[in-house]
Amino acid sequence: MKPLLRTAAILPVIFLASYAHAQSAQFVDPFLGASGGGNVFPGPVVPFGMIKPGPDMAAAEGHDPNAGWNAKDDIRGFSQTHVSGTGGGAKYGNILVMSTTGALSPLDAASPRAGEHASAGFYSVSLARYGIGVEITAARRSAIYRFRYPAAAPANLLFDVSHFLLSGMKTGEFQILTGSQVQILSPTEVSGSTTLKGGWNKQPVPYTVYFYAKTDTPAASWGTWLDGKLSSGSKNASGSAQSKCGAWLTFPALTSHPVLMKIGISFVSIEQARRNLETEIPGFDFEAVHAAAIAEWNHALRNVEIEGATPEQEQMFSTALYHTMLMPTDRTGENPLWSSAEPYYDDYYAIWDIFRTSGPLLTLIAPERQTAIVRALVDLYRHEGWLPDARSGNFNGRTQGGSNAEFMLTDAYVKGLKDIDWKTALAAEIHDAEVSPADHLKEGRGGLDDWHTLGYVSIEGSDRPGSVDMEYAANDFEIALLAQGLGDTGDYEKYLARSANWKKLWDPDFSDGGFTGFIRPRHRDGNWLTPFTAMDFCTWGGETFYEGNSWTYSTFVPQDVASLIKLSGGPETFVRRLDAFFDVPLRYDVGNEPGFLAPYLYIWAGRPDKTDSRVRQIIAASYHAGPSGLPGNDDSGAMSSWYAFGQIGIFPNAGQDVYLIGSPAYRQTTLHLAGGKDFIIEARNLSKSNLYVTAATLNGEPLDRAWLHHREIAAGGRLVLTMGDVPSRWAENDLPPSTPAPE
């Protein structure tokens, strides 16, 4: 049965700015991007919350959705842990809860749904098979459910402790259950744990999720099951790697009041799960927990205020900000591996995705949060010896390209985030650049021997060598910037020189589509990869480019765009080349991160008007309201944050203190920044046709450049952009910074 989606209402008029600013959570639609490949988690959650309770669908075996939800299948139950926006093999889906009526059938309890609804911090649905209404809201490490059972029928509450999401069978990215156990402590209390390994990051070391649950209504009877065999009256069950166990509570026929069940989880112990629950949800006041979740979201979203947006734009923008605050997951106090006074975050899923836009967005609008995330990365290095490129289940992996935590750390440094151990951060970055890991898919850089001796990673040295080389060069530039800031001249010069290594993969003679000069992988003996086309791409194990092609990676030189333009034939040729990149189908992939900066590269060629129209074109074609409203995996808010920057009219060159100026979609955007400062972006004469910036002022002074330093934004002020319907020659000469390495 196809569900009826009822998302947060889109208001018929544009609200006054002050009210919208205070009540941003009302515009969030958790279903936006939940299907169509976006894979966004639609259940209730607070910002960066550890518990993410939501529906898991009874999909075809081995094809569970990454975030549990899809638009077509029946509901199997509601598990407590999920990721958001990810691709590849599924992760989590632990501790499934399901409500039923009548005879017990725990292995066949799935139900069609009706009246599905979600808003910030809330999810509800009707289980049509049983006539049960289910509502869920959440705190940081605990959640509360409200079950409305039909009258005059035995009411069951099932705890499938062994449940998990299963997909990625063909790629070896599937989860494996290694054990589970459950205890019925009293007619109102159930606890237990589940232990798994594997998943997208292929972790060989298991993770364990513990839980403690309590109902407001005592059960009249109970029992457990093991591999489908029911044991009425039993209070304990445990399963091995090959066995599945669970428990149930059965309530007497209910005539009026619902059953409330609250549940806490922990990655440390059942006792800590219990403390989490008792601390966050001491009673059974569902409405109070829901109100607190809404308040948290209003607080988290308060720092960006837009004016002149349509109702659909308001919804899409608020939801985009919301998506960037679902992961990584704040597990401070929940680290089972070591004790530390530092913050602890998991589910960096993946830094390769989030360093480009999600991290920079948080630096602007939630600097305290981004500081905690960066401190957690530095503490991971202290205790495990590596910075992750991705991490979940308390285990690093998988590395998608370079060592891109360098971008996260250096971006925070150049933008002035405080209370971070920068000396250790630099040591962590240098460790990535110098020490070969035992498993480069887990952490670190593969092919470092080649990088150090040849100046490039050969086809024999590592998989995905084309994209790996481009990322290593950019990563080394980030090390250079941090070293320079800390007064380490030697390392600054060393890594700045390495940041030019991308040129060693530039084949000046290779042509495609009428343009000459492309990034091309090469062998250890110096010969180019043959056969080769500029459209070649691969995943893990391939010989070319990860989630992109040479057209894409031949634009990825964020540290030195000026040199890229020169090698590409000069500004005019580069502009035509970018046009051909975007206009010819399949060359540009809006649904993957390597091309995020590409629409803004026109600015380095003196054509900001091209950026204005191109970004507008991409957003109009690829982003819209509704479940399929994102162009690809949201990747922990990466796609959503790209959209958010595109709409407000500035865009970060990640890892540097530079923002590019584009075409705003709103009449005015106010960024409420640290220290009580406001930075206002005003678009005068804005309309659908007036999409080009024709003139600008910054704090009342003429501005003839299409870029800003972070410090100009952080100081507060007003950027006024005058919009027109035809391109002008504004900002064609004062180009954004590039940092070429010495020849």
TAKATA-V508740 format. One record per helix or strand. SS is the DSSP state (alpha for helix, beta for strand). FROM is the first residue (numbers start at 1). LEN is the number of residues. If there is no record, write none. Layout:
SS	FROM	LEN
SS	FROM	LEN
//
This chain:
beta	5	3
alpha	17	6
alpha	24	4
beta	54	4
beta	75	5
beta	96	6
beta	111	1
beta	113	7
beta	122	6
beta	132	7
beta	142	7
beta	155	6
beta	175	12
beta	189	10
beta	203	13
beta	221	6
beta	229	4
beta	236	4
beta	245	7
beta	259	8
alpha	270	11
alpha	286	15
beta	304	4
alpha	311	13
beta	329	2
beta	345	2
beta	348	1
alpha	351	4
alpha	358	8
alpha	367	18
beta	391	2
beta	395	2
alpha	405	10
alpha	422	13
alpha	448	6
alpha	465	21
alpha	489	10
alpha	501	5
beta	506	7
beta	515	5
beta	522	1
beta	528	1
beta	538	1
beta	546	1
alpha	550	4
alpha	561	7
alpha	571	13
alpha	593	3
alpha	598	8
alpha	608	15
alpha	638	11
beta	650	4
beta	658	4
beta	668	5
alpha	674	3
beta	678	7
beta	692	7
beta	701	2
beta	705	1
beta	707	3
alpha	710	5
beta	717	8
beta	734	1
//
